[in-house]
Amino acid sequence: MKKLFIILLAIVCVSCQTTDKENVLKDKVILFVYGGWDGHEPKQCHDLLKPWLEEQGATVYSSQSLDSYTNKELMEKVDLVIQTWTMGTMTGAQEKGLTEAVRNGVGLAGWHGGLGDSFRNSTEYQFMVGGQWVAHPGNKVDYDVDIIDKKDPVTKGLKKFHMKSEQYYMHVDPGVKVLATTTFNGEHASWIDGVIMPVVWKKYYGKGRVFYSSLCHDANDFNVPEALEIMKRGIEWAVLSKEEDEEDDDD
């Protein structure tokens, strides 16, 4: 009972950070592409987030085909692509459709392997995302997430929190804006003891805003209030990509 009370209190505290903010998702068009390896529960994660997006007033097109990226008419009208697709293979046309859309101003958001371990042979895709998974030593382990940017809207008001999930070791673009990190303890790979690894970042690819979180191996991990809140805020930041007005990204 005490544990349940603490969880509920945490959810209330996190939610209250954004109670009065503007609803930026209203009237936005979102393409939600899901599929790939089932172990990351793409459908369950889609089914978790889609109702929230629609409650906020967004129009959501759901797709289980990467060919959606080749639909030029669709890609021109969407404001944001949310993708959860692990260990797939992209055709040249699919990669071109997605990367060109983002370069021209469509936002991109995703998490864990669904965005950070999607198409291992597509280097331009990895260049766009800003990182690529390479290992999760120990598989599901206990680890902490440290908020290092306390002013950014995605992480403002959040504090250090705990996860029991896959702790991603990634190759990361040094140009990303890192919002949160985790520190490896070397228990499962002694040579990485003390390594500080980005887990949440934002960046640009051309005119497009790209948001990534390595958290949340499966839908159950979104029960961690901070992890869910970070993903929601990241989506809200990325969806405004087409409205970019050369504002300072340090706001």
Beta strands, then each sheet from edge to edge (+ up, - down):
strand 1: 29-36
strand 2: 59-63
strand 3: 80-86
strand 4: 107-111
strand 5: 131-135
strand 6: 140-147
strand 7: 161-166
strand 8: 169-172
strand 9: 177-183
strand 10: 196-205
strand 11: 208-213
sheet 1: 2+ 1+ 3+ 4+ 11+ 10- 9+ 6- 7+
sheet 2: 5+ 8-
end
